[in-house]
Amino acid sequence: MADSSSLSTAPVRDTADTASLTGSIRHAAGSPPSETAKSQPADVVSPQDDSSSTDAAKETTAANPLEVPQYVSGLRLVMLTSSVTLAVFLMMIDTSIISTAIPRITDEFRSLSDVGWYASIYQLASAAFQPLSGKIYAKFSTKFTFLVFFAIFELGSLICGAATSSAMLIVGRAVAGMGCSGLMNGGLVIIATAVPLERRPSLTGIMMGCSQLGIVIGPLIGGAFTSYSTWRWCFYVNLPIGAVVAFGMLLVPIPDQFAMPRPLDVLRRLHHELDLVGFALIAPAAVQLMLALQWGGSQYPWNSPTVIGLFCGAAGTALVWGVWNWYRGDEALIPLSLIRQRALWAAALTQWFLLTTVYAASFFLPIYFQAVFGATPIMSGVYVLASILSQLVAAVVSGVLVERTGYVIPYAMVGGALGAISNGLYSTFTPTTPTERWVGYQILNGIGRGVGMQMPILAVQVAVKPHLLSIGMSTVVFIQSLGVAIMLSASDTVFQTILEHELPIQAPLADAAAIISAGATHFRSIVSERDLPGVLAAYTLAVDHVFYLAAAVTGLAVFSAMFLGWTDLRKVKKVTVVDAEQPREKPLKSEDRAETDGGLKSVD
C-alpha cells in the first residue's frame, strides 16, 4: 500500500474515469478491458501531463476505488530529489575530475599515448547508448531502470579505481559512460513523474544547477586526491556516495506515468520492443561523428583519409538509420510521431545552443586563468565558481518564477540573450583585465545559464505524451551531446588556429612550436621575460576568438526558443492512467478542447 504521506491523491471525477482506469489496469495485468471500459468515453486527457503509477493505482484502487496515487510529496520528495541530484552530480564530476589526475596516471602506466581515450571513451559510450536508454525507460520501471544505469556507472568507477593497466582504465571509463547515458534523462523523467507539471521548474532547476557544479569542482577534487592521496580516489569516491544515492531511492516509491508492459513480455520481444536494429545503426553513426570531431586537427589533419572516412561513415550510417526509422514508424528507436514534434526539435536546439556557453566557459576560462594569470589548475577552478554559484541561484529563482507565470519561452530567450552578451564581454579580455570585471562577467553568464537551461526540458515535458517522455528526454540529451562535441571541436580549432597565427606576430623571437607543445601551464618555463608579454597577448586573443564563436551560437537560442510553445504550465491538468499498449486518447468534446502549441490538448 502506498504511503499516503508520500503520495498525494486526486479523486476520479466520474464513473467513466473509474471504468477507464479499471480497464487500463486489467489490460496491464494481462486481462482484456471490460466492455464498459471500452464503451465509456475517457475523461479529458492531456498528453502533456503525468499519469500515476499503475502498480500504485492497483493497490490504492483495491482499498478505495475513487482515489489514484499520483505524486511524491513531503520528506520522501526531499529524499528523492536529493538522491537524483546527487547521482547526476557524480556523473558531471566524472566528466572533468580526471583532467588533473591524467599526469599521475600516465606516469604510473607509462601511457602518454592513451591520454585522449581517458576522456573521450566516456563521452563516446554515453552518446552511443543515449537513444537506447530512453527506450528502456519507456518499457521498464523508472526507478528500477535508473538504479540499473547507476549501478553500471558505479561498476565502471570501481574498475577505474582498481585498474592495473591503461587498457583496464579505458574499459572502466567506457562502462561508466554506458551507465552515465541513462542518468541525466532518467533523473529528469523521475522528477517529471514525482511532481505535477507546475512544480517541476523549481525542482528541475535545483537538479540541473547543482549538477553543473560538478563540472567545475571536478578538477578541484581530482587535484586534491592526486596531490594528497592517490588518483584512484577520483573514482573510488563515487562508491560510498553511490550507496547513499541507492539507499535514498530505494526508500521512495516512484510512480510510473503509464501502465508498463510486463517485463517478461518485453524480454521475449526485446529486439522488437527496444528496436535493437535501430540502435545498432545510430550508435556507430554517433561514435564515428564524435571520433572525427575529436581526432580532426589534433591526431590527424582535417583532410586526412581517416577523418574524412569517419565523417562519410557517420553520414552513411545515419542515412541508413533514417530509412529504418521511417520503416519502423512509431515503434522505432525514436518514434516518427516524436520526430514530427516541433517543440522537441526547438528544445534540443535551444539546449544545444545554451550548453555552448557552459562548455566554452568551463574549458576556456581555466585556460585563460592558467596561461595569462599563471594560476594553478586548482585556483583556476576557484576563479570560475562565480558563474556556477550564480547559475545555481538563477536556476532556482527562475524555476519559481515559471511556476508563477506558467510560460517557458521568455526565460529561455532571456537566457540566450544573457549568454550571448556575457560571451561577448568575455571576448574583451586582455592580459590586464581587472578582477571585478571577469567576476562580474561570470555572474552575468551564470544568470543566463541558470535562467535558460531548464526551459527546453520543461517544454518537452509539456509537448510530449507521457509514454514518450523518456524517449523525448533521451533524444534531447543525445542531440545536445552531439552538439557539444561539435562546439568543442570548433572551439579547439579556432583556439589553435588563432594561437598559431598570433604567436609569430606578438612574440616574433619566441619558438611558437615549442610554446604550443608546452601547453598553457608550462610555456612560462621556456619563454624569456622579453617574449612573455607577447605570448600572453597571443593566448588572450585565442581565447577571445573562442568566445566570439560562443556568443554567436548562444545567441541562436533566442530564436530557437520562440518555437518551444506557449502552453501555460499552470493550466495543464491531471489525467487518468495511460495504457502502455493503447496510449492514444479518445477525441475530446469540442466544448472541452483547448489547443496548445504543436496540436496538443489541455484543459483549463
N, C-alpha and C positions, 0 to 999 in steps of 0.2 A: 504493500500500500504506500503510495507516495506520501511523503511528509507534507502536511498542509502548511507548515511554517516555511517551507522552501518553495512550494509551488502555488502560485496564485491561480484562482479558477474563475471561470465565467460561465453563466448559465447558458444552456442551449435554448434558443429562443422559441422554438415551437416543435410540434410533433414531426414536421418534415425534417428538421435538423436531427432529431433523435433517430429517425429512421435512416437518414443518410449516413450518420455516424455509425450506427449499428451495422449497416450493410458494409461499410468500409472495413470495420473491424473483422467481421466474419470473413470477408474476402481475403484480408491479410492473413487470417488464421488458416486459410485453405478451404473455407466453405463458401459457396456462392451467395451473393447478397439476396435478400428476400425480395419477393415481388413488390412488397410495399415500398421497400427502399428504392427499387428501380422506378416505380411509378411516381413517387413523391418528388417534387422539384426541390433541389438543394437550396438552402438559404443562400443569400447573396455571398458570392465568393470573390475574394480579391487575391489574385495570384501573387501580389507583392508581399502578402502578409505571412506570418509564421504560423504554421499549423502545429498542434500539440503532438506529443509523443503518442504513438499508437499503444505501446505497452502500458504507459501510464494511463491512457484512456481506458484500456481494458480493466485495469484494477479499480479505477475510480467509478466506472460505469457499473460495475458489479455492486458497489455499495450505494451509489447514488446516480442513477441514470441521467440526472439532469445537470450534472457537473462534469466538466472535462478539464483536467490539469493542463496548464498552458506554459507557465513561466517559472523560472527560478527566482527566488527573492530572499531578502534578509541576509543572514550570516552566510548561508550557502552560496548566494550570489557573490559575496565578497571573496569567499574561498575559490570559487570557480574562476572569477575574473583574475584574481591574483595568480592562480596556477597557470592559466593560459598565457598571461602576460609574461610570467617568469620563463615559460617554455620558449616563447618567441624571442625573449630577451637573450636566452642562451644561444639560440640559433643565430641571432645577429652578432653576438660576441664572436662566435666561431668563424664568422666571415673575415674578421680582422685581427683576432688575437694572435694568429700565427705569424704576423708580419714581423714582430720584434723578436720572435723565437727562431726564425729561419737561420740566422748566422750560427747559433749554437747547434742547431740540428745538422746543418751542412758540415760543421766541424766534426761532429760525432760520427756521422755516417759517411763522410767524405763524398758528398753527393751534390756538389755545386750545380751539376748539370740538370738536377731534378727540381731545382727551386721553383720553376714555373708551374710544375704539376701540383705542388703542395696547395696552392690557392685555386688553380684553375679546375682541378678534378672535382673539387667540392661544388663549384658553380655548374660545371657540366652535368654532373649527376642530378643536381637539384632541378635544373632546367629540363632535362630529358624526362624525368618522372613527373613533372608538374601536371601535364594534362591527365595522366592516368590517375593521379591522386584524387582529382575532382570526381572522376567516375567511381572510384572506390567509395568515397564518402556518400555518393548517391545510392549505393547498393547495400552498404553495411551501416551498423550503428555508429553514430557520430563519435560518441565517447570511446568506444572500442577502437575505431579506426585511428583516432587521434593518438591514443595510447600506443598502438602498434607502431605508428610512424615515429613517435617519440622514443620508443624502445629501440628502434633501428638506429636512430640518431645517437642514442646513448651507447649502443654497441659499437658504432663507429668511433666514438670518443674513447671507449675502452681500448679498442685495437690501436688507435693512435698513441695513447699513453703508454701502452705496453710494447710498442713497435721495437723490433730488434734490427730492422733494416729500413732503408729508404723505401723499398718496394712495399713493405708491410705498412708503413705510414701512409703511402699513397692509397693503398687498398682501404685503410681505415677512413681516410678523407672521403673516398668515394662512397663508402657505406653511410657515413654521416650525412653526405649530400643527398643520398636517397631518402633518408629519414627526414631531412630538412624540407624536402619537396612537399610534404603534407602538413607542415606545421603552421605556416602563415595562413593559408586558405582555410585550414581546419580551425584555427583559432577564431577567424572571422565568422565561420559558419556556426561555431559553438555560441558565440555572443549573439548571433542573429537568432538562434533557436531559444536562447535562455531568457531574453527580454523582449518586450514589444518594440516595434519599429521606432516609436517616438523616444524610447530610452536608449537606443543603440548609439547615437552620436557621441555622447559623453564617454561611454564605456569603450567604444572603438578608439576614441581619441586617447584615452589612458593607455590602452594596449599598444597602439602604434607609436605614441610619444615615448613611452618607457622603453619599448623595444629598440627604437632608433638610438637610444643612449648607448646600447651595446656596441654599435659601430665605432663610436668614439672611444669608449673606455676599454675596448678590447685590447688595443696596443698598450694601454697603461697597465692592465692586469698581466698581459703577456710579458711586458718588460720587468714587472716586479717579480713574477715567478722565475723568469730566466736569470735575473740578477741575484736573487736571494734564495732560490731553491733549485728547481730543475724545470726545464721546458716541458717535461711530461705533465706537470700540473696544469698546463694550459688546457689539457684535455681531461685529466682526472677530475678537475673541479666540476665538470658537468655531472658527474655521477652522484655525489651527495645531494646537490641541488635538484637533480632529476628525480631522486627518490622523494623529495618534498613535493615536487610537482605531481608525481603519480599518486601519492597519498592524498593530496588535496582533491584531485579529480575523482578518485575512487569513492570519496565520501559524498559526492554530489550527484544526484540523478539528473541527467541531461536529457531533456525531451527532444525527440526527433521531429522533423517538420512534416513528415508524412508517413503513411504505413509502409514500413520496409518489407521487401520480399524476404522470404525465409532464407537464411544463409546457405543451407544445403541446396536450395533451388538455384541460387546464384552460382555456387561452386560447380554444380553439374553442367551449367552452361556458361562457364567462366569466359571462354574465348568470345562468346557472343555477347554476354552481358557487359563486359568491360571493353569490347572492341579491341582485342589484343593485336589484330592486324593493323588497325589504325595507329595504335601505339608503336608498333614495330616500324612504321613508316615515318611518323612525326618525330620520334626520338632521335634517329640518326640525322634527320634534317637539322634539328636544333643543335646537335653536337657538332656537325660539320660547320655550321654557320659560326658557332662560338669559337671553334678551333681556328677557323680562318681569320676571325677578328683578333684573336689573341696572338697568333703567330705572325700575321701580316705586319711588316715594318719592324719586327723585333728579331725573331728567329729566321724569318725568310723575307725577302723583298715582296712587296705587294704584287709585282708582276711575275713572281716565280710560279712554276708549274704546280707546286704544292698548294699554294694559296688559291690560285685560280681554279684548280681541281676541286678544292673543298667548297668554294663558292658554287661551282657548277653542280657538284654533287648535292649540295643543300637545296639548290633551286629545283633540280630534277626530282629529288625525293619528295620535296614539298608539293610539287605538281601532282605526283602520283597519289600522295595522301589526299590532296584536294579532290581528285576524281573519286577515290574510295569513300571519302567522307560524304560526298554528294550521293553516291550509290547507297550508302547506309542510311541516309536521311536522319531522322530523329533518334535512331539507335546508334549513331556514330559516336566516336570519342568526344567530339564537340558537336552536339546536335545542330542540324540545319536551322531549326527554329530559334536556337540561341544565336547562331551566326547572323541571322537576319535582324537581331535586336540592335537598333541604332544606339541606344543608351549604353549597351555593352561595349561597343567599339569606342564610343566617346569616353567612357570610363577608363578603358585600357590605355587610350592615347593620352588622356589627361594625367593618369597616374604615371605613365612613362615620362611625360614632359616635366611633371613636378619632381619626380625622383632624380631628374638630371641635376637639379640644384643640390640635392642631398649628396650625391656621389661626387660631384665636382668639388664641393666644399670639403667633403671627407677625405678625398685623395690629394687635392692640390693645395689646400690651405696648409696642411702639415709640411708639404714640400717648400712652400714659401717661408714658413717659420723656421724650418731647419736650414735651408740653404741661405736665406737672406739674413735672418736674425741669429743664426748659429745655435738655435735651440736644440736640445736633445729630443729624441723621439717621444719620451715621456712628457716633457714640457710642451711639446707641440700639441699633444693630446689635451693637455690642460688648457692651452690657449683657445681651443675650439669649443670648450664647454659652454661658452656664452650662447652659441647658436643652438646647442642641444637643449639647454635648460629653457631658453625662450620658446623653443618649439614645443616642449612638453607643456608649458603653461598655456600657450596659444591653442594647442590641441584640445585641452580640457575645456577652456573657455569657449572656443568655437563650437564644441560639441554641445555645451549647454545652450548656446545661442540658437543652434539649429533646432534643438528640442523646443525652443520658444517660438521660433519663426516658421519652422517647417520646411524650408527650402534650402537646397544644397548649392545651386548654381552660383548665387552671389559670392559665397565663401570660396568656392573653387576658383572663380575669376579673380577675386582679391588675392588668393594665394599665388596664382600665376603672375599677377602684376607685381606683387611684392618680391617674388623670386627673381623676376627679370630685372627689377630696379636694383636689388641688392647685388646681384651678379654683375650688373653694370658698374656699381660702386666698387666691387672687388677689383674690377679691371683698371681702376685708377691707382692701385697700389704702387708704391715706389720703395726703394730701399730704406727710406726715412719716414714712412707713414707712421704717425703717432699712434699710441696705444688706444686712445679714446676713439679714434676713427675705425680701426679694424674691429674693435669690440662692438661699437655701435652698428657697423655694417652687418656683423654677425647676428646681432639681436634682431635687426630688420629681416634678415634672411630666415632666421629661426621662426619668427612670427609668420612669415609667408608659408613656410613648410607646415607649421602646425595648423594654420587655418585651412589650408587646401588639401592636405594629404589624405584625409579620411573621407572627403566628399565623394570621390568616384566610387569608393566602396559602398557607401550608403546609397548611391544612385543605382548600383547593381542590385542591391537588396530590394529596392522598390520595383525595379523593372523586370526582374527575373522571377519566374514561377518557383514556388518552394522546392519542387522536386528537381529543379535545375540549378538551384542556388549554389551548391558546392562546385558544380561544373563551371558556372559563371565566374565564381571566385578564382578557381584554378586557372581559367582562361586569362583573366586579367593579370594574375601574378605571372603566368607564363609569358605573356606579351611584354610585361614590364621587365622581366628578366632579360629577354632578348634585346629590348630597348636599351637597358642599362649597359649591356655588353657592347652594343653599337656605339653608345655615347662614350663609354670609357675608351674604346679603341680610337674613336675620332679625337677625343681629348688628348690621348697619349701621342697620336700622330701630330696634332697641332703643336703640342709642347716640344716634342723632339725636333720638329722642323724649324720652329722659331728659335729654339736654343742653338741649333747648329748654324742658323743664319746669323744670329746676333753676336755670338761669341767672337768671331773674327772681326766684327765691326767695333764692339765695345771694348774688347781686350785683344788687340791685334798681335801682341807679342806673346800671348799665352798659347799653350798647346791645347787647342779645342778638343781634340780627340781624347786626350788624357783626362781632361776635366769631365767630359761626359762619361767616360768609363769609370771614373772615381765615384760618381754618384753625388747626390745632394748633400750628404753628411760628411764626405771625406775629401772633397775637392780643395778645401782650405789648406790641407797639408801639402799640396803640390803647387799652389798658386802664390806668387810673390805679393808683397804688400802693394807694390805698384800696380799689379794687374787686378787685385781683388775688387776694387770698386766697379770696374768694367764687367767682371764676371757676375757680380751681384746684380748689376743692371740687366744683364742678359737673362739671368734666371727670372728676374721680376717681369720682364717683358714677355717671356714664355708663359708664365703663369697668367699674366693679364690677358693674353690671347685665348687661353682656355676659357676664361670667364666671359669673353666676348661670345664664344660659341654657346656657353651655358645660358647666357642672358637671352640669346635668340631662341634657343629651344624651349626654355622655360616660358618665354612669352607666348609660345604657341598654345599653352594650356588655357590662356584667356579665351581663345577661340574655340578650342575643342570642348571646353566646359559648357559652352552655350547649348550643347546638344545632350546634356545629361538628363533633361526632363524637368518640368515644372510641377511635379507631383508634390502636394503638401503632405509631409510625413505625419502630421497630426490627424489627417482625415483618412488614413488607411486603416481599415477596420479588420478585426479578427474574424477568422472563418473556421469552418469545420475541417476535420481531418481530410487530407487529400490522399486518395489511394494511389500507391506507387504503380500499380498495374493499370489503373484507369485515371490518369491525372487530369484529364480535361473536365472543365466545369460545364454545367448546363447553361444555356443562354440566360441572361438577366432579363427581367421585365423592363420594358422601355422606360417606365417611370422611375426605376431604380438604377438605371445605367448612368454612370458618370465617367466620362472619358478622361484618361490621363495620357501622358506622353507615350508614344510608341504603341498606342492602341490598347493599353492595359486598362482594367476597370477597377474602380474603388468606390466605396460608398461613404458619403458624408454622414 
